[in-house]
Amino acid sequence: MPASPVAGAASASSSHHLSPAFPGRAPWGTANKLRAWQQGAMERYLQEQPRDFLAVATPGAGKTTFALTLASWLLHHHVVQQVTVVAPTEHLKKQWAEAAARIGIKLDPEYSAGPLSKEYQGVAVTYAGVGVRPMLHRNRCEQRKTLVILDEIHHAGDSKSWGEACLEAFEPATRRLALTGTPFRSDTNPIPFVAYEEGNDGIRRSAADYTYGYGSALGDGVVRPVIFLSYSGNMRWRTKAGDEIAARLGEPMTKDAVSQAWRTALDARGEWMPSVLRAADQRLTEVRKGIPDAGALVIASDQDSARAYAKLIREITGHKATLVLSDDTGASNRIDEFSHSDDRWMVAVRMVSEGVDVPRLAVGVYATTISTPLFFAQAVGRFVRSRRRGETASVFLPTVPDLLTFANEMEVERDHALDKPKKESEEDPYAESEKEMEEANKEQDEDTGEQEQFSFEALESEAVFDRVLYDGAEFGMQAHPGSAEEQDYLGIPGLLEPDQVQLLLQKRQARQIAHSRKKPDEEADLLELPAERRPVVSHKEMLELRKKLNTMVGAYVHQSGKPHGVIHTELRRVCGGPPSAEATAGQLRQRIEKVQEWATRMR
């Protein structure tokens, strides 16, 4: 095999000694120079020449450029004769073919069966396509030496059939390059062609051959720093059982109550979404002073919500939003048109959550109830791609504990765990004691009839600016939409170095606190506490409250002789509020105090 020009030229240098845009020795067939991490990953690969290679790089870092650079080298040195790219969506399949064409590799994105035209050096297909015809792709790998690029390989674990199809189709491949830009799956489905290594705790975790995390990319200026603006507010909804529930988004609640309050906030008929969209549009106007073509994206839960949000944006801004629906045949074209325009807003259902390259997106609204770290990282990844030093990204969130936790841990690198921990530990920040919570909900609790169905009707919502999260720290005090305090944070310049963002947020908060102290008491109608003194409350703390209530009720059963259900029903009548499974932390504490009061009287 010919000696590696890349490895030979740069083997004495490690990737962290190179500049963010490494200035030379780009492998054959590439028009652009490589970034430091891409060069480092190339060196690692060419030194080891493995059959399987897993590269984990943060969204926006340039995985496509790295993969196609490597493909170009392998083709040029006759290690492989053809390339197969497997992508999650039809749009990404076409995007890969376009990117490959720019460096001289012709991939057919429309391939379905039969012999490939001689003008092409390979194909771009989807995981779903491989799932339908695995033997077609196996035959192609057996006939010619093939490099398979598995883009966002965690999708090969989306279903057992897809994983099995990938194994069957690409087992004979000469080389396999797996790429991912997000934390791996939270389930335990093994991902094809990924190596797992057992740790000291007995849990097998995925082993990447090269990792380039968000923290490293931020330091290199490859990605933008992300400012998260979180909004709270009072929500009111009605359950299927007919109970009307009121709760403040962000205060401690059971998982189901959090979900219902969250869905109430995202209902376009309430006041929360219009207020947040109005704030996000003001933020976009500020960002455009430094980034004239900056765009904004709403990630919606479903098509009806997406249409409603697009209508709200038209009413708020006077301009039409680009609407992208996943089952629309023109969706890919609309994304392309938006990418090359200077239009302000796009609204999409999931479709733009992963891999789709719209570098001018700088403002986002997370308007979906999906709460997995995988999806969150994909969504935020749409806004972090940096085009020049100093650009910042702004993402608007509902104050939901899981989302705030994800936002605070943007720089944490994770691997896919193939085994579940035998017991909860600090190593898994997303491990929720669901089983314990279920038992606590059921333990000696009142009969709530249709409670399990958790159907609801959103009645009303309001938005309150809650806090800003940046680089693991929290800033700000609660403020009404449209207030001078909110405008202070919306008006942060769109072009700032990361350390300047931190300094400016600290100054904004100090000013807000000083202004708050001058207010008369009757005007302090919001939670006048700085963000760092309002920590995110976990489900574990809710679990402890529920356990404490059940323990207190159990003790009072022996003292009073009344059944558990009767006591729970009486507590609910006296204190108000929904069944315990949906009660807020404040309501649970009130019931605990009331039981203690009853028990004291009987002594």
N, C-alpha and C positions, 0 to 999 in steps of 0.2 A: 504493500500500500504506500502511496506517495507520502512523504513527510508533511506534516501539517504546517503550512505557512503561518497560521495564526498562533498555534502553540509554540512553534519555534521562535517566532519573533517576540512573543510576550511572556514566555513561560517564567521568566525571572520576576515578573510583576504580578502581584495579586490584585484582584479587582478593586479593593478599597484604596489602592494607590493611584488609580486612574481618575481622570476628570470625569464629570457626569456625561460629557459627550466626547468619548475617547477619540483622539484626533488622527487616526490613521490605521493602515493595514486592514481595511475592511475586506472580508473574504470575497472571492470571485463572485461576480454577478450582483453585488449590492451597490446601489447608487448612493445610499446615505451612510454616514459614519455611525459606528456603534456607540451606544452609551456604555458606561463603565460596567454595569451589571451584565449587559448583553455580551460584552467582550469576555468578562470573567466566566460566564456560563459556557461560551464557546470554547474557551481554554480548557475548562473542566471536561467537557464532552470529548474534545479532540485528543486530550491526553489519555482518557480512559477507553474511548471508543466502545461504549456499552451497547448492548442490544436494546435495553430499556432505559429511559432517562426521564425523570420527573422534575420539571421546573415549576416552582411555585413563585409567582411574582405578582405584586399588588396590582389591582386594576389601574390602567393608565400608564404602566411602566414600559410597555412595548413588547409583549409576549409574541405578537404576530411577526414583528421584525426579526426577533431572535430566531423563531422557528423557521422562517423562510430563508434567513441567512444560512442556517444549518442545512436546510434542504438543498440550497444552491451548492454548498460545498460538497455534500454527499453525492449529488448528481454529477458535478464537475469531476470528482475523483472516482467515478464509476463504482462507488460503494453501493448505490442503488440505481435503478433504472426508471423508476416512476414514483409518484407521490400520491397518497390518499389522505385528504384532510377530512376529519369527522367533526362537525360543528353541531351545537345545540339546536339552531333554528335555520329556516330557509334564508332569512336575511343574512345571517352570519356566513352561511355557505357561499353566498354571492360576494360578500365582503372579502372573504378569504381569496376567492378567485381573482378579484380586482387587485388586491394587494400583491398577489403572486405575479400577476401580469406586469406590474410595475418594475419588478426585478428580473423579468425574463423567463418566468416559469408559467406555462400555460396550463391551467386547470379547467376542466369542464364542470361547471356548477349545475348543469342540466342532465348529467349522466343518469341513466336509469337501468340500462341492461345492454348486453351485446358487446361487440368489439368497440374499442375506443378509437376515435379518429386519430390518425398519425400526427396531426398538428398539435395534439395535447400531450403533456408529460404527466398527466394524472387527473384525478377527479376530486371534487369537493362534494361531500354528502352529509346527511344528518344522521344522528343516532337512531332516529325513528326509521330512516331508510335502511340502515344496516340491520335493524331489528326485523324488518320485513323480508330481506333477502341476504342473510349472512353468507350462504354458500356462493353467491355471485362474487362477493368481495374476497372470499377465501380462494376461489379459483384464480382471481386476478393476482393475488399475492403469491400463489404457487407458480404461476406462469412467468412472472418477472420479479426481480429483486425490488422490494417495495419499502419505502419509508411511510409509516402511518403516523400522522400528527393527530392526536386526540385532544381537541380543544375543550377546555373546561371539563376535564375527564370525570369529575364527580357526577356528571349526568349519566355516565355509564352505569351508575348505581341507582338511577331513578326507578327502575323496575328490574325485577329478576331477569325478565326476558331480554332486556337491552344488554345487561351485563353478560348474559350467556351468549347472546348474538355477537357481541364484540370479541369475546374469547374465541368463539368458533371462527369468526371471519378473519381475525388478524393474528391468530396463533402462528401461522407460517411466515409472517412478515419478517423481512431482514432486519429492520430497525423500527423501533416504536418510540415516539416522543410524546410524552403526556404533559399537558399544560393545565394549570389552574391559577386563578387569581384571588380566590376567596377561601375562608375557612372551610375545611372539608365537612362533609355531611355529618348530621347529628345522629343518624341511624348507624346500624352495624352491618350494613350490606357491604361486603368486600368489593373494592373497585378494581376492575381488571387491569393487569399489568402494573399495579402499584405494589411495591415491596413494603411489608410490615415488619417492624422490629419490636420485640418484647422489652418493656422497660422494667425497672426494679420493682414496680408495683404489680407486675404480672399482666399488664394491659399492653396489647399489641397496637402500635401506632404507625401511621404511614411515615415512610422515610423518604424525604425529598433529596434529590441529587444536587439541587441548587435552589436556594431560597433568597428572595429579594423582597423584604417586607416594606410596609408603608412607612415605618419610621426611617429606614435607610433611604427610601425614595424621596421622602420629604427633605432629609438632610442634603441630598444631592440636587434638589431643585427639580426633580423629575415629575413630582406630583404637587398639587396645590394643598396648602393647609385648609382644613375644613372647620368652619364656624357653624355650630349647631345652635339654632334658636328654638327653644322649647316653649310651647303654649299650653297652659292649664285652662281652668274654667269650670263653671258649674254645669252639670248635665242632669237631665230629667228624662226618664223613660218608663214605659209600662211593660210589665212582663205578661206572658200569656195567661198567668193565673189572675191577672187584673190588678196586681200591686203596682202602685206608682213609686218609683225609686228615684231619689235625688242624691247625687254624689259629686264630689269635686275631683276632676281628673287629676291623677297624681297622688292623691292621698291613699293610704294603705287600704286595700280591699282584697276580697277573694279574687282568684283568677277569673272566674266567670263575671263578676261585677266589673272588673277592669275591662274585660272584653266588651261588655255592654256599654259602659261609659265611653269607651274608645269609639265604638260604632256610632254612638249618638253624636259624638264630636264630628265624625266624618260625614254625617248626613247633610247633604247640600241645602236642605230646607231650614236648617238651624242658623245660628249666627256665628258659630265657631269657624266653619270653613270660609265664609265670605271675609271674616276679619283676618284670618291667616293669609288668604290669597291676596288681600289688599296690602298686608304688611310685606309679603313676599314680592309683590310688584313694586312697592316702594324701594325695597332692597335692590331689586334688579335695576331700577333707575339709577341708584347710587353706584352700583357696580359698573354700569355702562359709561360712567364718566371716565373710568380708566380702561375699560374693555368695551369699546363701542358696539361690538357685535354680540355681546353676551346674551345667552338665551336662558330660559327657565323651563323646568319640566315638573309636572305633577304626575306622580305615580299612583294610579287609582286601583281600587280593589276589583272593580267589575265595570262592564261597559255602560250600564245605566248611570253609575256614579261619574264615570269619565265624561259622558255627555253633559251631565248636570254641571260638572266643574267647568267644562268648556263654555257653557252658557254663562256661568258666573263671571268668568274671566272677560267675556265679551262685555258684560254689563259694567264691570269694574274699570276696565281699561279702554273700552271703545274699539278694541281691535280683536279680530277673530283669532282663536287659538288653533293650532294644528292638532287634529284629533287622530290618534293612532290606535286602532282596534285590531286585536290579534287575528280575527277571522276575516279581516278585510283584505281582498286581493291586492289593493293598492297601498298597503301599509308600508312596505319597504320603500316604495317610491316617495311616499310622504316624508319618511324619515330622512331620505337623501335630500329632498327639496329643502326641508327645514335646516339640515346641516349646512347647506350652501347658501342659505338666505340670511337676512338679519332680522327675521321675525322674532318677537319677544317670547311667545309661550307655545309649549307643546304639552298635550295631555295624553298619557298612554296607560294601557292596562298591561303591566308586566313586561311588555315586549321590549322596552328599552332598559330593562333591569340588568342585562348582562351582555357584555361583549360589543354592543352596538356603539360605534365610534362617532360621537357628536362633540368634538373637543370644545366647542364654544359654550356648552352648557355650564353655567356657573352658579345657578340658583335652583334649588329643588324643594318640592313639598312632598313629604312622605305621607301620602293619604291612603295608605292601605293598612289592613289589620294583620298582615303577615309579620310574625315576630320571631323568625329564626335568624340566628347570626349569619347564616349563609346568604339569605335573601337581602338582609340589611347591608351586608358588605357589597353585594352585587349592585344594589341600588345606589349607595353612596359612591361606588366606583364610577358611576356615570358622570360625576362632577369633578373628579380629582385630576383629570388629565391636564397637565400644564403645557402651555404654548410658549410662555415667556416668564422669566423670574418675577415674582411679586404678585402673581394672580392668586386670589383667594376664592374658595367655594363656600356657599352658604346653604345649609339644609334646614328646613323648618320641620319640626317634629311635634306630635302631641306628647304631653308629659306622661309617658307610660314607663314604669320602672325598667322593663326589659330594654326598651329602645335607648333610654338614658345610659344604661349599663354598656350597651354596645358602643354608643357614641364615646363614652369615656375610655373604651378599651380598643380604640381604632388601631393602635400600634402593637397589640398583642398578636403574636404569631401562633397559629395552632395547626396541629396535624389531625388526621382522621383517626379516631380511636375505634378499633375493630371489636373491642370488648367493653362492656359496661363496667364502671367501677363497682366493686363489691359493696362499697359504702361511700357515702358522699364525702368529698374532700375538697379542699380549696383549689385543687388542680383543675377542676371542672366548674367554671363560674356559671355555666348554664344548667347545671344539674338541679332540677327542681324536685322536691319531695312530693311528687304528685300522689303517690300511693298513700303517704301519710296524710296529705291534705284531704283525700277522698274519705279516708277512715275518720278523720276529725269531723268532716262535714256530716257523716252518717251517725257517728257515735252518740247514742242517746239523744239525738236531735229531734226536733218536731217534724211531724209529717207535713210535707209541703206539696203533696199532690203532683202537679205537672212540673215541678221545679227542675227536673232533669232535662227538660226540653230547652230551657233558656231562650225561648222565643221572646221577642220584645218589639216595642214600637217606640221609636225616638220621638220625644215630645218637644223638648227645647234644649238649646245649648248656648253658651256664651264663651268667648275667648278672653283669656288673661295672659299677657306676656309673663312668662315664668322665670326663665334663666337662659344664659348663654353657656354652652359647653365648648371648651377649646383646649386641646392638648392635655386632656385628663383633668383639667380644672374647671370650676363652675363660677360664673359671675352673674351679677344682676340681682335686682329685687323685683318683686311682682309689680306690674303696672298695667293700667287699662290700655286697650288698643287706641292708638291715636294720641296718647299722652306724650309729653315732652320726654319722659323717661324712656318710653319705647323707641321714640325717634332717635334718641342718642345711640342706641345699638344698631338700628336699621341704617344709620348714617355712617357707619364705619367705612372708610375708603376701600374700594375693591382691589387696589394695588398696594400691598404691604408685604414686607418681609415677615416671616413667622414670629420673630422676637418682637417686632413692632406691633403685631396683632395682640400679643400677650400684654404688652405695656399699655396699649390703648384701652383694652378691656378693664385692666386694673384701675386706670384713671376714670373711666366711665362709671365703674361701680362706686369708687370713692366719692365721686360727685353726686351720684344718686343717693347714697347714704347720708351725705351732708345735707342735701335738699330735703330728705325725708324727715330729718330731725327738726327742721324748722316748721313742719306742718302742725296745725292744731290736731289734737287727738281725734276729734270727730271726723277728720278727713282721712285718717289712716284706716281705710276700710279694707285694705288688702293685707296679706301676710307680709309685714314689713321686716323681713329677715333676708340677709344676703344669701345667695344661692348655696354657698358652701356650708351654711348652717341649716339647710333643708335637704338632708341626704335622701337618696333614693331608698325607699323601704322595700325590702324583699318579701317574697311569699313566705319565707321562713318565719319572719316576724309576725305575719298574719296567722300562720299556723300556731305559733305560741299563744297568741291571743285567744284563738278558738279553743285550744286545749285548756287554757286557764278558765274560760267560761264554762266548758263542759265539766271540769274538775269542781268548780264552785257550785254548779247546779247539782252535780252528784252528791256533794257534801250536804247541800240543802235538802235533797231528797230524803236522806236519813234523818235529818233534823225535823222536817215538816211532815213526812209521811206521804207527800204528794208525788205522783208519777213525774218522770222527766219531761214528757211532752206537755203536761199541764203547766209546769214551771216556765218552760220556754215560751209557751203561748202567752202566759201572763206577762213575762218580761217584754215580749213584743208589743202587747197591748199598752203597757205602762210607758215604755220608752219610745215606742214608735219604730218605724223602719221595717225592712223586709225580713224574710227568714235568715237565720244565722249564716247560711251558705252564701248569701249575697250581701251581708251587712258590712259596712265600712269599719275601719279600725276604731273610729270615734264611737260608733254605735255599739260595738262589742265592749269597749271600755265602760260605756255607760251602763250596759247590762251587768257587767261584772260588779260595778259599784253598787248597783241596785240589789243584786243578790247578797252582797256583803252586808248591805243595810238591813235587809230582811233577816238575815241570820243573826245579826247583832241584837235585833229587837226580841228574838225568841229566847235569848239566853236568860 
